[in-house]
Amino acid sequence: MFSHVMLGADDIAAAQTFYDATLGALGAAPGVIDEWGRLVYAHDGGRFLITRPIDGQPASHANGGTLGFRATSPEQVEAWHAAGVASGGTAIEAPPGVRHVTGGRELYLAYLRDPAGNKVCATHRVA
């Protein structure tokens, strides 16, 4: 459905430290800075970008918004979470673990705030 996702950040270097670690735990290559100063990741057919807001105003996170990254196992979710905490992220909500959702499905999830305050999640579908 999506061609790409872009989040704002005022400190691109801090974002790169955080996302190189967390997305690296999910198998993505380190991000690159493009000619417009945006931090770009490409992995598994998706593109994820971090940019300073083009209107010149400070970046702000979406209240109520979450960006979820797909993980291949509970261990990968754990590695993502640990890498994020070690790289400038903040652990939020419950510790990584199984959550029961609508329809009897089970997800193994972990949530973090990135250095800019964006809420991100790693998810593995258990059942």
Secondary structure by P-SEA (a helix, b strand, c coil): cccbbbbbbccaaaaaaaaaaaaaaacccbbbbccccbbbbbcccbbbbbbcccccccccccccbbbbbbbccaaaaaaaaaaaaacbbbbcccccccccccccccccbbbbbcccccccbbbbbcc
